[in-house]
Amino acid sequence: MNDAVNESVILVDENILSYPVITSKMKVILLLISAFGTAARMIGRMFVEMYAVVIGSSKTAISLITSIRNLITLAFQSSFGRISDFLGRKVMILIGLFGAGISLALFPLIRNQWVLVVGVFFFSLCFAIYNPSFTALIGDLTKKENRAGLFSLLTLVGSLASFIGLLLIGELSDLVQPHLTQYSHIHLSSMGDLILSYTKFGYGFESDFLSVFQHNQYSVILYLAACLFIITGIISVLLTDPPTEKLAERSVLSFTPLKENKRFRRFVIVGSTMGFVMSLGWPIFPFVRVNYATPKENTWIWATFSIVMMLTLLITRPFIDKMKRKWALFIGRCFMFFIPLNLALTAMYLPTWWFMAIGAGISGFGNSFYFVAESSYALDCAPEKEKGTYTGLFYLFLGIATFFGSLLSGLLADLVENYLGELNTIILFLWIITGARFLASFGFLFLKEPMNTRNG
């Protein structure tokens, strides 16, 4: 009995406290968290924006949804990452996951664009608690020589789970939504004039049958994504914090790494610039995806993203740890220009879901490099006691940059739409974003390999 109670999930070399060895049990737990958590995050992130289009949100509202989501999700990671440095990883992971699941489950009850903005704020706050804590946990369990390899494996498993989850959720949304639509149709008919009054002011249930159909299908998708967050939280209960050094200083924000580590500072500048350019497209993309693909077809599009990402990770995993970080970052982002280009061509010439799936596949290829290299670069720059601080600080500036980029794009799009019309505005913005993304990606070539020393 005592042996069972005292069995440690982490095997530790007493002479090297900072580099515990991951047992099979811990590895399985991490893989399950990555699988369910990645699928939940991807589905929730992508389909909230499309849900906003379905309930009639303006480009300004969607820009607020995307910009606030990224500001809170990324910027607050600095504080929460530093809190996890002295409070522990597990408690922060649990709070974030259960909070994200509960808040996401409430979204289908929202019919007003501004209320949805508030809902996204709380959902993003929960994810900001979870993400840097889980990333720092991986940093606690690895060293530079095997860190990218583990991130690659976790991302690979997450991509596979997202692929399977998207296909299943697409089918389930088709099976369940007719029952919800029938209920909604009866309920709406009984409400009579009250429906029309609420519809006019943008608060109540949609009276158009197609809108109800779409709303219910996207609602099912969001409910299932919320369930995935809760399942991930239940699995995370099995985690054990590794016995690493704790940060004694309990301030929740420190800019010291930017002053002391030149390579990390340059990484923050280049990454934030790229993030600003990337975010310009986020208020625009959902309008193309909703107008030219059904909810089920959108699950197929993102399933294509996941399967290509998974295959790329399988092929690159044997040498990803040996690859220079800056080249992985550059490859990961230089292909991102194809996404707005693909959507522009979709709106102009090929309004089909399968053509958008090609763009999603290219995105999956690029992101397979970038997601692994981004976290690895920040962790490679960090001293052992400040992994959460470094990752959080990078995401702080990335969050601020994407906030302003997304918000600016949405406001300008609504302004230009008054002169050019919606379709022409969308196409114009997509072409501008295509060029901006391609040029910004070259900034990563000016990075040097990360070092965790001062003035590195």
VENKA-V457515 format. One record per helix or strand of 3 or more residues. SS is the DSSP state (alpha for helix, beta for strand). FROM is the first residue (numbers start at 0). TO is the last residue. If there is no record, write none. Layout:
SS:FROM:TO / SS:FROM:TO
//
This chain:
alpha:1:5 / alpha:23:53 / alpha:58:74 / alpha:76:86 / alpha:88:108 / alpha:112:140 / alpha:143:190 / alpha:192:200 / alpha:208:235 / alpha:255:259 / alpha:261:278 / alpha:281:291 / alpha:294:315 / alpha:324:333 / alpha:336:347 / alpha:352:380 / alpha:383:419 / alpha:421:445
//
